[in-house]
Amino acid sequence: MDTLFNAIVAVLAVGYFAVQGVRLVEPSWMPLWAFVIAMVLLRSSLAGFGHYALHRAQRGLNRVFNNAFDLNYVALSLVTADGHTLLHHPYTQSEVDIKKNVFTMMMRLPWLYRVPVHTIHKFGHMLSGMAIRIVDVFRITRKVGVEESYGSWRAALPHFLGSAGVRLLLVSELVVFAIAGDFWPWALQFVATLWVSTFLVVASHEFEDDTQGGAVNGEDWGIDQLEHANDLTVIGNRYVDCFLSAGLSSHRVHHVLPFQRSGFANIVTEDVLREEAAKFGVEWLPAKGFITDRLPRLCRKYLLTPSRQAKERHWGFVREHCSPAALKASASYVVAGFVGIGSV
């Protein structure tokens, strides 16, 4: 199943470049709507492959391929890899789970500014911020000693070169589309990919529910993982949804068996895990629809609620959006993206 998964990814990678090439060479063959939808799906699918590459043994080309995780404009795998595998997975929805912080900085912003300001913030990440962060990680690695982090430069260089290569690819795409006079289609796919992917990142856990907590001492870790992860469905076919959901569809299996090498491996072992869960009295809840269930809830929570400051100070709409503090926070947030702050 892993081989089949990899073969499909290879086809998707060819499609990724083909779609952009057709749009640039003959736009009439790739209308705007088709281009945007195709790029959202292809970027999400390839980022899902990068996600599984993070969980594979970090040797050989896996050190390069895990940087495909960055193709959806959300993360920088060079920074998030350890936090994802060593904090999010073992301590899901606890205070140290890095996924709890996906929206933390954004919630400082007045709700009406949130989408445009965060979009510019992430554009800054893509353009220069992530490159600055790569240089920073390289500098720290040299300072503390590569043996302490990667073991050797032979092991470290593929990670750095792969990360830099993806950064160069993303910026080059922007430059090529701009030179071709097709900047706005590129911008539209950027915005659509960014926001769909941002919500996908958190859709498989209910971080928006403040009553949901992580494991406490004495709980069964496996049961805790099952209870704090959601399977996702997009169209209802698990093998297709594996790619449409950026690899997050069979998420309960993924959390109990995090080192399986592909989403297809998770699918074929789901029945076994369901049977074992039943022996321990764990109810196997149906998968949740990303479009019909998770996306509306996440939008209400993170896009349509007042900023933290407005809540704490009981500000109304006008003061929330017009106060000097709000304007300063928005400006600072934009600048932070271009200098690489918030890259996690």
C-alpha positions in Angstrom: 0.0 0.0 0.0 2.9 2.3 0.7 4.2 1.7 -2.8 0.8 2.5 -4.3 0.6 5.7 -2.2 4.1 6.8 -3.4 3.2 6.0 -7.1 0.0 8.2 -6.9 2.1 11.0 -5.3 4.5 10.8 -8.2 1.6 11.3 -10.6 0.3 14.2 -8.5 3.8 15.8 -8.6 3.8 15.7 -12.4 0.3 17.1 -12.4 1.4 19.9 -10.1 3.9 21.3 -12.6 1.7 20.4 -15.6 -1.3 22.5 -14.3 0.9 25.5 -13.8 2.6 25.0 -17.2 -0.7 24.8 -19.0 -2.0 27.9 -17.3 1.1 29.9 -18.2 1.4 28.7 -21.8 -2.3 28.4 -22.8 -4.6 30.0 -20.3 -7.7 29.2 -22.3 -7.0 25.5 -21.7 -6.8 26.1 -17.9 -9.6 28.6 -16.9 -9.2 30.4 -13.7 -11.7 28.3 -11.7 -10.0 25.1 -12.8 -6.6 26.4 -12.1 -7.4 27.5 -8.5 -9.3 24.3 -7.6 -6.5 22.1 -9.1 -3.8 24.0 -7.2 -5.6 23.8 -3.9 -6.1 20.0 -4.3 -2.6 19.4 -5.6 -0.8 21.4 -2.9 -2.9 19.8 -0.2 -2.2 16.4 -1.5 1.5 16.9 -1.8 1.7 18.5 1.6 -0.1 15.4 2.9 2.7 13.3 1.4 5.2 15.6 3.1 3.4 15.0 6.4 3.9 11.2 6.1 7.5 11.7 5.1 8.0 13.5 8.4 6.9 10.3 10.2 9.1 8.0 8.2 12.7 7.1 9.2 14.8 10.2 8.5 17.2 8.6 6.1 17.9 8.9 2.4 15.4 10.9 0.3 12.9 11.1 3.2 15.1 14.0 4.5 14.3 15.9 1.3 10.7 14.8 0.7 9.4 15.8 4.1 9.8 19.4 2.9 6.8 18.8 0.6 4.9 19.5 3.9 5.5 23.2 3.1 3.8 23.3 -0.4 0.5 24.5 1.1 2.1 27.8 2.4 1.2 27.0 6.1 4.3 25.6 7.8 8.1 25.2 7.6 8.9 21.6 8.2 12.5 22.4 9.1 11.1 24.1 12.2 7.9 22.1 12.9 9.1 18.5 12.4 10.2 17.9 16.0 7.3 19.8 17.4 4.9 17.8 15.3 6.4 14.3 16.0 7.6 14.9 19.6 4.9 17.2 21.0 1.7 17.1 19.0 1.6 13.3 18.7 2.6 12.2 22.2 0.7 15.0 24.0 -2.3 15.7 21.8 -4.4 18.6 22.9 -2.3 19.2 26.0 -0.7 22.5 26.8 2.5 21.6 24.9 0.7 20.6 21.7 2.0 23.0 19.1 -1.1 22.7 17.0 -3.0 24.5 19.7 -1.1 27.6 18.7 -2.0 27.7 15.0 -4.5 30.5 15.6 -3.0 32.0 18.7 -1.2 35.0 17.1 -4.1 35.6 14.7 -6.6 36.0 17.5 -4.9 39.2 18.6 -6.4 40.8 15.5 -9.8 42.4 15.2 -12.0 39.9 13.5 -12.7 41.9 10.4 -9.0 42.4 9.8 -8.1 38.8 10.5 -8.3 37.3 7.0 -6.6 40.0 5.0 -3.9 40.7 7.6 -3.1 37.0 8.2 -3.0 36.5 4.4 -0.4 39.2 4.0 1.5 37.8 7.0 1.7 34.4 5.3 2.6 36.1 2.0 5.5 37.6 3.9 6.5 34.2 5.2 6.5 32.8 1.7 8.4 35.7 0.2 11.2 36.2 2.8 10.2 35.1 6.3 10.7 31.4 5.9 14.1 31.9 4.2 15.2 34.0 7.2 14.0 31.2 9.5 16.0 28.6 7.6 19.1 30.7 7.9 18.4 31.1 11.6 18.1 27.3 12.1 21.3 26.8 10.2 23.1 29.4 12.4 21.8 27.7 15.6 22.8 24.3 14.3 26.4 25.5 13.7 26.5 27.2 17.1 25.3 24.3 19.2 27.0 21.7 17.0 25.4 19.6 14.3 26.0 16.4 16.3 23.4 17.6 18.9 20.6 18.0 16.4 21.2 16.0 13.2 24.1 13.8 14.1 26.3 14.9 11.2 26.4 17.4 8.4 25.8 14.5 6.0 22.4 13.9 7.7 21.7 17.6 8.1 22.3 19.0 4.6 19.4 17.1 2.9 17.0 18.8 5.3 18.4 22.3 4.7 18.8 21.8 0.9 15.3 20.4 0.7 13.8 23.2 2.7 15.7 25.9 0.7 14.6 24.2 -2.5 10.9 24.4 -1.6 11.3 28.0 -0.7 13.0 28.7 -4.0 10.3 26.9 -5.8 7.4 28.8 -4.2 9.0 32.2 -4.8 10.0 31.2 -8.4 6.4 30.3 -9.1 5.3 33.8 -7.9 8.0 35.5 -10.1 7.2 33.5 -13.2 3.4 34.1 -12.9 4.1 37.8 -12.3 6.4 38.1 -15.3 3.8 36.3 -17.5 1.2 38.8 -16.5 -0.8 36.2 -14.5 -0.2 37.4 -11.0 -3.8 37.5 -9.9 -4.6 33.9 -10.7 -1.5 33.0 -8.7 -2.7 35.2 -5.8 -6.1 33.7 -5.8 -4.7 30.1 -5.6 -2.4 31.3 -2.9 -5.3 32.7 -0.8 -7.5 29.7 -1.4 -4.7 27.1 -0.7 -3.6 29.0 2.5 -7.0 29.1 4.1 -8.2 25.7 3.2 -5.0 24.2 4.4 -4.9 26.3 7.6 -8.3 24.9 8.6 -7.4 21.4 7.5 -4.4 21.5 9.9 -6.7 21.8 12.9 -9.9 20.1 11.6 -8.8 16.7 12.8 -8.8 17.9 16.5 -11.2 20.0 18.3 -8.9 22.7 19.6 -11.8 25.2 19.4 -13.6 23.4 22.2 -12.1 24.9 25.4 -13.5 22.0 27.4 -11.4 19.5 25.5 -8.2 18.7 27.4 -5.2 16.5 26.9 -4.3 13.3 28.7 -3.9 13.2 32.4 -1.6 10.9 34.4 -3.0 7.4 34.6 -5.0 7.5 31.4 -4.5 5.0 28.6 -2.4 6.8 25.9 -4.0 4.9 23.1 -7.5 5.6 24.3 -6.7 9.2 24.7 -5.4 9.4 21.2 -8.6 7.9 19.8 -10.8 10.3 21.8 -8.9 13.4 20.8 -8.6 12.8 17.1 -11.3 13.1 14.4 -11.4 11.2 11.1 -12.3 13.5 8.2 -14.3 12.9 5.1 -14.6 15.1 2.1 -16.3 13.1 -0.6 -16.8 9.8 1.3 -14.1 7.6 -0.4 -11.4 7.1 2.1 -8.6 6.6 -0.5 -9.5 9.8 -2.3 -10.2 11.7 0.9 -6.7 10.7 2.0 -5.3 13.2 -0.5 -8.2 15.8 -0.4 -7.7 16.1 3.4 -3.9 16.5 3.2 -3.5 13.0 4.5 -5.6 13.5 7.6 -8.7 11.4 6.8 -7.9 8.3 8.8 -6.5 10.4 11.6 -7.3 8.1 14.6 -5.2 5.3 13.2 -2.5 7.8 12.4 -2.3 9.0 16.0 -2.3 5.5 17.5 0.2 4.2 14.9 2.1 7.4 13.9 5.0 5.8 12.2 3.1 4.1 9.5 4.5 5.3 6.2 1.4 6.3 4.3 -2.3 7.3 4.5 -3.2 4.0 2.7 -1.5 2.0 5.4 -3.7 3.8 7.9 -6.8 2.9 5.9 -6.1 -0.8 5.7 -5.4 -1.1 9.4 -8.5 0.9 10.5 -10.8 -2.1 10.9 -8.3 -3.8 13.2 -8.0 -0.7 15.4 -11.7 -0.3 15.5 -12.1 -3.9 16.7 -9.4 -3.4 19.4 -11.0 -0.1 20.5 -14.3 -1.9 21.0 -12.6 -4.4 23.4 -11.7 -1.4 25.6 -15.1 0.1 25.4 -14.1 3.0 23.1 -16.9 4.1 20.8 -15.8 4.5 17.2 -17.6 7.6 16.1 -18.3 8.3 12.4 -15.9 10.5 10.5 -16.7 14.2 10.5 -17.3 16.1 7.3 -14.7 18.7 6.7 -16.9 20.9 4.5 -20.2 20.3 6.3 -19.1 20.0 9.9 -15.6 21.1 10.8 -15.1 24.1 8.5 -18.2 26.0 9.6 -17.4 25.5 13.2 -13.8 26.6 12.8 -14.8 29.7 10.8 -17.3 30.7 13.5 -14.6 30.2 16.2 -11.6 31.8 14.6 -12.9 34.2 12.0 -16.1 35.6 13.5 -15.3 36.2 17.1 -13.8 39.3 18.7 -10.1 39.6 19.4 -8.7 38.5 22.7 -8.1 42.1 23.8 -11.7 43.1 22.8 -13.1 40.2 24.8 -11.0 41.0 27.9 -11.8 44.7 27.8 -15.4 44.2 26.6 -14.9 46.5 23.6 -17.6 46.9 21.0 -17.1 46.6 17.2 -15.9 50.2 16.6 -13.3 50.3 19.4 -12.1 46.8 18.6 -11.3 47.8 15.0 -10.3 51.5 15.4 -8.2 51.5 18.6 -4.5 52.4 18.2 -3.7 49.1 19.9 -5.6 47.1 17.2 -4.0 49.0 14.4 -0.6 48.5 15.9 -1.2 44.8 16.4 -2.2 44.5 12.7 0.8 46.3 11.4 3.2 44.4 13.7 1.6 41.1 12.5 2.3 42.0 8.9 5.9 42.9 9.5 6.4 39.7 11.6 5.6 37.6 8.6 8.3 39.2 6.4 11.0 38.7 9.0 10.0 35.1 9.8 8.3 35.5 13.1 5.4 33.0 13.6 6.9 30.6 11.1 5.8 27.6 13.2 
